[in-house]
Amino acid sequence: MAVTDHDSTEGLAAAIQVALSFPQLTMIPGVELGTDIPRGEIHILGLFIQYGDSSFQATLANLRDSRVHRARRMVEKLAAMGMPLDWSRVLELADGAAVGRPHVARALLEKGYVQTQKEAFDKYIGRNGPAYAERAKLTPEDAIALVRRVGGLPILCHPAELEDLETHLAHLVGAGLVGVEVYYGGYSQETVSYLDRLAQKYGLVPCGGSDYHAVGNPDESLPGDAGPSIEVAERLFQMANTDGRRLVVNAPWR
């Protein structure tokens, strides 16, 4: 299992501690980084990261601060549209994690302004929504370099949403990308087959996962519902061992 919160590794210590009670469970430390491109964004996953690096943590802290300011701006915009939210409630929903749009969406749901969190994104806080606000982001190249600097494996997240995907893949492979999510929650078999062909074409590891957020959406994939075969995981283990990279900081491994 990989724990990969947005711009945060705050949950890893607790996750690894719990995993120690289950000898057959391997916990992979990771992070998900949001990056900016013209007319969209790209999310880069970092697996097997040495997350204790102080410079790395400083970068994540700056990104989280920007998330807070962005969420506050969205709440202000929603209030101006006649949908006031309690900012303290948004922070409560984040529960110490990086404040993000899902927490604003949950607050909208609690108030009855929307029926699902997906509706909140589609109508109000998605990239083209009237309450959307920008935040500081890395470029995809910056994120890949950051992941690699802390010994991690950079992987492109949920790629089917990207326009002109092949152009992005060709460029990001040159920047150091090693994998792409193929087996992803909600993807049809046709989409999976298409992405698998692209992974083979560009020499990328066909990764995947549920991208579970525990937000209660009826169509949300649960952990274990989606993901690659164990052979893919073992391939990642072998890559992570290259050049003596440590897999987990301050915890036994496998």
C-alpha positions as CSV (number, residue, x, y, z in Angstrom):
1,M,0.0,0.0,0.0
2,A,1.2,3.5,-0.8
3,V,0.1,6.6,1.1
4,T,0.4,9.6,-1.1
5,D,-1.3,12.7,0.3
6,H,-1.3,16.0,-1.7
7,D,1.8,18.1,-0.8
8,S,2.1,16.4,2.6
9,T,3.8,13.4,4.2
10,E,2.3,14.1,7.6
11,G,0.4,10.9,7.6
12,L,3.3,8.6,6.8
13,A,4.7,8.1,10.3
14,A,1.3,6.9,11.6
15,A,0.7,4.8,8.6
16,I,4.0,3.0,8.9
17,Q,3.5,2.5,12.6
18,V,0.1,0.8,12.0
19,A,1.6,-1.3,9.2
20,L,4.2,-2.7,11.7
21,S,1.3,-4.6,13.3
22,F,0.6,-6.4,10.0
23,P,3.8,-8.3,8.9
24,Q,2.4,-9.1,5.4
25,L,1.7,-5.4,4.6
26,T,4.3,-3.3,2.9
27,M,3.9,0.4,3.3
28,I,5.4,2.5,0.5
29,P,6.1,6.2,1.5
30,G,4.9,8.7,-1.1
31,V,3.5,12.0,-2.0
32,E,1.3,13.6,-4.7
33,L,2.4,16.9,-6.2
34,G,0.1,19.3,-8.1
35,T,1.8,21.0,-11.0
36,D,0.7,23.7,-13.5
37,I,0.6,23.6,-17.3
38,P,-1.2,25.9,-19.7
39,R,-5.0,25.3,-19.5
40,G,-4.6,22.6,-17.0
41,E,-2.6,20.8,-14.4
42,I,-0.6,17.6,-14.0
43,H,-0.2,15.6,-10.9
44,I,3.0,13.8,-10.2
45,L,3.3,10.9,-7.8
46,G,6.5,10.2,-5.9
47,L,6.9,6.7,-4.5
48,F,9.7,5.4,-2.2
49,I,10.7,9.0,-1.2
50,Q,13.1,9.8,1.6
51,Y,10.6,12.1,3.1
52,G,12.7,13.2,6.1
53,D,14.8,15.5,3.9
54,S,14.5,19.0,5.4
55,S,14.6,20.9,2.1
56,F,11.9,18.6,0.7
57,Q,9.7,19.3,3.7
58,A,10.2,23.0,3.4
59,T,9.0,22.9,-0.2
60,L,5.9,20.9,0.9
61,A,5.2,23.4,3.7
62,N,5.2,26.3,1.2
63,L,2.9,24.4,-1.1
64,R,0.5,23.7,1.8
65,D,0.5,27.3,2.8
66,S,-0.5,28.2,-0.7
67,R,-3.4,25.7,-0.5
68,V,-4.7,27.4,2.6
69,H,-4.8,30.8,1.0
70,R,-6.4,29.3,-2.1
71,A,-9.1,27.6,-0.1
72,R,-9.8,30.8,1.9
73,R,-10.2,32.7,-1.4
74,M,-12.7,30.0,-2.7
75,V,-14.7,30.3,0.5
76,E,-14.9,34.1,0.0
77,K,-16.0,33.6,-3.7
78,L,-18.7,31.2,-2.6
79,A,-20.0,33.6,0.0
80,A,-20.3,36.3,-2.6
81,M,-22.3,33.8,-4.7
82,G,-24.8,33.3,-1.8
83,M,-23.3,30.1,-0.4
84,P,-21.5,31.1,2.8
85,L,-19.4,28.5,4.5
86,D,-17.8,28.5,8.0
87,W,-14.0,28.7,7.4
88,S,-13.3,27.0,10.8
89,R,-15.4,24.0,9.6
90,V,-13.3,23.7,6.4
91,L,-10.2,23.6,8.6
92,E,-11.9,21.0,10.9
93,L,-12.6,18.8,7.8
94,A,-8.9,19.0,6.8
95,D,-8.1,17.7,10.3
96,G,-4.5,18.9,10.2
97,A,-3.9,17.7,6.6
98,A,-3.1,20.0,3.7
99,V,-6.3,22.0,3.1
100,G,-7.6,21.4,-0.3
101,R,-10.7,21.7,-2.6
102,P,-12.1,18.4,-1.3
103,H,-12.5,20.0,2.1
104,V,-14.4,22.9,0.6
105,A,-16.5,20.5,-1.4
106,R,-17.4,18.6,1.8
107,A,-18.4,21.8,3.5
108,L,-20.6,22.6,0.5
109,L,-22.2,19.2,0.8
110,E,-22.8,19.6,4.5
111,K,-24.6,22.9,3.9
112,G,-26.8,21.3,1.3
113,Y,-25.6,23.5,-1.5
114,V,-24.7,20.4,-3.5
115,Q,-25.8,16.7,-3.5
116,T,-22.3,15.2,-4.0
117,Q,-18.7,16.4,-3.8
118,K,-18.4,15.8,-7.5
119,E,-21.2,18.3,-8.1
120,A,-19.2,20.8,-6.0
121,F,-16.3,20.4,-8.3
122,D,-18.3,20.3,-11.5
123,K,-20.4,23.4,-10.7
124,Y,-18.3,25.6,-8.5
125,I,-14.7,24.8,-7.6
126,G,-13.4,22.9,-10.6
127,R,-10.7,24.6,-12.7
128,N,-13.3,26.4,-14.8
129,G,-15.8,27.0,-12.0
130,P,-16.9,30.4,-10.8
131,A,-15.4,29.9,-7.3
132,Y,-12.0,28.5,-8.5
133,A,-8.9,30.2,-7.3
134,E,-5.3,29.6,-8.3
135,R,-2.5,28.5,-5.9
136,A,1.3,28.2,-6.2
137,K,2.3,25.1,-8.1
138,L,5.5,23.5,-9.4
139,T,6.0,22.8,-13.0
140,P,5.9,19.0,-13.9
141,E,9.6,19.2,-14.5
142,D,10.2,20.7,-11.1
143,A,8.1,18.0,-9.4
144,I,9.9,15.2,-11.2
145,A,13.3,16.7,-10.2
146,L,12.1,17.1,-6.6
147,V,10.9,13.5,-6.3
148,R,14.1,12.2,-7.8
149,R,16.3,14.3,-5.5
150,V,14.8,12.6,-2.5
151,G,15.3,9.1,-4.0
152,G,11.8,8.6,-5.3
153,L,10.2,7.3,-8.4
154,P,8.1,9.9,-10.3
155,I,4.9,8.7,-11.8
156,L,2.2,10.5,-13.8
157,C,-1.2,10.4,-12.1
158,H,-4.7,9.8,-13.7
159,P,-3.4,10.6,-17.2
160,A,-6.6,10.0,-19.1
161,E,-7.8,13.5,-18.1
162,L,-5.0,15.2,-20.0
163,E,-5.3,16.7,-23.4
164,D,-2.6,15.7,-25.9
165,L,-1.4,13.0,-23.6
166,E,1.3,11.6,-25.8
167,T,3.0,14.9,-26.2
168,H,3.1,15.3,-22.5
169,L,4.4,11.8,-22.0
170,A,7.2,12.2,-24.5
171,H,8.4,15.4,-22.8
172,L,8.1,14.1,-19.2
173,V,10.0,10.9,-20.0
174,G,12.8,13.1,-21.1
175,A,12.5,14.9,-17.7
176,G,12.9,11.7,-15.8
177,L,9.3,10.2,-15.5
178,V,9.5,6.4,-14.9
179,G,5.8,5.4,-14.6
180,V,2.2,6.3,-15.6
181,E,-1.0,5.3,-13.9
182,V,-2.7,2.7,-16.1
183,Y,-4.9,0.7,-13.7
184,Y,-6.8,3.5,-12.1
185,G,-10.1,3.7,-10.2
186,G,-13.0,4.4,-12.6
187,Y,-11.1,3.7,-15.8
188,S,-12.8,1.5,-18.4
189,Q,-11.0,-1.5,-19.8
190,E,-10.7,0.4,-23.1
191,T,-9.0,3.2,-21.3
192,V,-6.7,0.8,-19.4
193,S,-5.7,-0.9,-22.7
194,Y,-5.0,2.4,-24.4
195,L,-2.8,3.6,-21.5
196,D,-1.0,0.3,-21.3
197,R,0.0,0.6,-24.9
198,L,1.3,4.1,-24.2
199,A,3.3,2.9,-21.2
200,Q,4.9,0.2,-23.4
201,K,5.6,2.7,-26.2
202,Y,7.4,5.1,-23.9
203,G,9.1,2.5,-21.7
204,L,7.1,3.5,-18.6
205,V,6.0,1.2,-15.7
206,P,2.2,0.7,-15.9
207,C,1.3,1.8,-12.4
208,G,-2.1,2.5,-10.8
209,G,-4.3,2.6,-7.7
210,S,-7.6,3.6,-6.3
211,D,-6.8,7.2,-5.5
212,Y,-9.0,6.7,-2.4
213,H,-9.9,9.9,-0.5
214,A,-12.5,8.6,1.9
215,V,-14.9,11.4,1.0
216,G,-18.0,9.2,0.7
217,N,-18.7,9.6,-3.0
218,P,-20.9,6.6,-4.1
219,D,-18.7,5.9,-7.1
220,E,-15.4,6.2,-5.3
221,S,-13.0,3.3,-5.7
222,L,-12.0,1.6,-2.4
223,P,-8.4,0.7,-1.6
224,G,-7.6,-2.5,-3.5
225,D,-10.4,-2.0,-6.1
226,A,-7.9,-0.8,-8.7
227,G,-4.2,-1.2,-9.2
228,P,-1.5,-3.1,-11.1
229,S,-0.4,-6.7,-10.6
230,I,2.1,-7.6,-7.9
231,E,4.7,-8.0,-10.7
232,V,4.5,-4.3,-11.3
233,A,5.0,-3.6,-7.6
234,E,8.0,-5.8,-7.5
235,R,9.4,-4.0,-10.6
236,L,9.1,-0.7,-8.7
237,F,10.8,-2.3,-5.6
238,Q,13.7,-3.2,-7.8
239,M,14.0,0.3,-9.3
240,A,13.8,1.9,-5.9
241,N,16.7,-0.2,-4.7
242,T,18.9,1.2,-7.5
243,D,21.9,3.3,-6.3
244,G,21.3,2.3,-2.7
245,R,18.1,4.3,-2.2
246,R,16.5,3.8,1.1
247,L,12.9,2.7,0.9
248,V,11.5,3.7,4.3
249,V,13.0,6.2,6.8
250,N,13.1,5.0,10.4
251,A,11.0,1.9,9.9
252,P,11.7,-1.8,9.2
253,W,11.2,-2.8,5.6
254,R,9.3,-5.9,4.4
